[in-house]
């Protein structure tokens, strides 16, 4: 069984501030983990994925995420938020099947 | 860069009518998927398709739903008799087949289905 919990349905930051979007997972086998971004009226775009190699994963647009097995977490960070980062972010886990389970999503709001 | 495309972008239909949502996966991909996202809720898996047959389906994917790959490029989702609760955004995705199995899924922009 696999599941994902994203803490906070909305996260609000100022432009230039650190972005931290939280994701905790549950999986009965070593998981693959993903972060997707969804801009308004668009589909899901892969930001980054963890597939059991390096625990710190770098993705597109300056985002990165760190896999912490002891905390069952895969939080997404970016040092400095841009207005263009405003979107919905989804964490997903694959644990033994090729079908990801998605979290409920976190809406990132960036203030000027 | 290759991408998954979906048509139409928005479909409005009357309850009880049949709808067909269309997807063109990335050309060298072999796994195909449908997901739905009811407004304000999480993305939910519906079905996966490989080698011209369903490989997995969720409990949402009941007898009202069917999928087909009618030719070498299209992948369709049919809802036979739509219900109000079928109103959602439907996403198609595709992935390559690697020696580890299905690879990262690439999503289309979605079709917004509105059932009146």
Interface residues (C-beta under 8 A of the other chain):
Chain A: X34 X36 X41 X42 X43 X44 X45 X46 X49 X90 X97 X98 X99 X100 X101 X102 X103 X104 X105
Chain B: X4 X6 X31 X33 X41 X42 X43 X44 X45 X48 X56 X91 X93 X95 X101 X102 X104 X105 X106 X107 X108 X109 X110
